[in-house]
Amino acid sequence: MIFINHTLIYIIMTKADIVNEVAKATGVEKVEALAVVESFMDVVKGSLAKGEAVYLRGFGSFIIKRRAQKAARNITKNTTIVIPAHDIPAFKPAKTFMEAVKK
């Protein structure tokens, strides 16, 4: 999929594209590949929801990052609000992953 934003052009791979690539690479039906891709995403989401990181050697790590409490401004009301500390999911690519992307 191609997405154009002002002067930048992004080529985006969707879940359907990933399913097609997995089905083609493994020779399984798209329905089976979809089940595998969705199961993988469910396992990663579930692990992160429990506070467990997911490490995939040579690919990267799905981790939880802790964001500290901070003060922010509501410019429409001209007031200060407090954003509580919270966790966010993050992905940290492995060194080999970064090297492959840089090429």
C-alpha positions in Angstrom: 0.0 0.0 0.0 1.3 3.5 -0.8 0.5 6.5 1.3 1.4 10.0 0.2 1.6 12.8 2.7 2.6 16.2 1.3 6.1 15.5 -0.1 6.7 12.1 1.6 5.8 8.8 0.1 5.3 5.8 2.5 5.1 2.2 1.4 3.0 0.4 4.0 2.7 -3.3 4.6 -0.7 -4.3 6.1 -1.6 -7.4 8.0 -3.2 -8.8 4.9 0.1 -8.2 3.0 2.0 -10.1 5.8 -0.5 -13.0 5.6 0.0 -13.2 1.9 3.8 -13.2 2.2 3.8 -15.8 4.9 1.4 -18.0 2.9 3.6 -17.7 -0.2 6.9 -18.4 1.7 5.6 -21.4 3.6 3.2 -22.9 1.1 0.2 -22.9 3.5 -3.3 -21.6 2.8 -4.0 -17.9 3.6 -6.5 -18.9 6.3 -3.8 -20.9 8.1 -1.2 -18.1 7.7 -3.8 -15.6 9.0 -4.3 -17.8 12.1 -0.6 -18.0 12.7 -0.1 -14.2 12.3 -3.1 -13.4 14.6 -1.9 -15.9 17.2 1.5 -14.4 17.2 0.0 -10.9 17.7 -2.2 -12.3 20.5 0.7 -13.9 22.3 2.8 -10.7 22.1 -0.2 -8.6 23.3 -0.9 -11.0 26.1 2.7 -11.1 27.3 3.0 -7.4 27.3 -0.3 -7.0 29.1 1.1 -9.3 31.9 4.3 -7.1 32.0 6.5 -9.7 30.3 8.8 -8.7 27.5 9.1 -10.8 24.3 12.6 -11.3 23.0 13.2 -12.6 19.5 16.9 -13.2 18.8 18.0 -11.5 15.6 14.7 -9.6 15.2 14.1 -7.5 18.3 12.3 -7.1 21.6 8.7 -6.1 22.4 9.0 -4.3 25.7 7.0 -2.2 28.1 8.3 1.3 28.7 7.3 3.2 31.8 6.4 6.9 31.3 6.8 9.1 34.4 4.1 11.4 35.6 4.3 14.8 34.0 2.6 18.2 33.9 1.0 19.4 30.6 -0.9 22.4 29.5 -4.5 22.5 28.2 -4.1 25.5 25.9 -7.8 25.9 25.2 -8.6 26.4 28.9 -5.2 27.7 29.9 -4.8 25.2 32.7 -2.2 22.8 33.9 -3.1 19.1 34.0 -1.2 16.2 35.4 -0.7 13.2 33.1 -0.2 10.2 35.4 2.6 7.7 35.1 1.7 4.9 32.6 3.1 2.0 30.6 3.4 1.9 26.8 4.4 -0.9 24.5 7.6 -0.4 22.5 9.7 -2.3 20.0 13.5 -2.4 20.2 15.0 -3.8 17.0 18.0 -6.2 17.3 21.4 -5.1 15.9 21.1 -7.4 12.9 17.6 -6.0 12.2 19.0 -2.5 12.2 21.9 -3.4 10.0 19.5 -5.0 7.4 17.3 -1.9 7.4 20.2 0.4 6.9 21.3 -1.3 3.7 
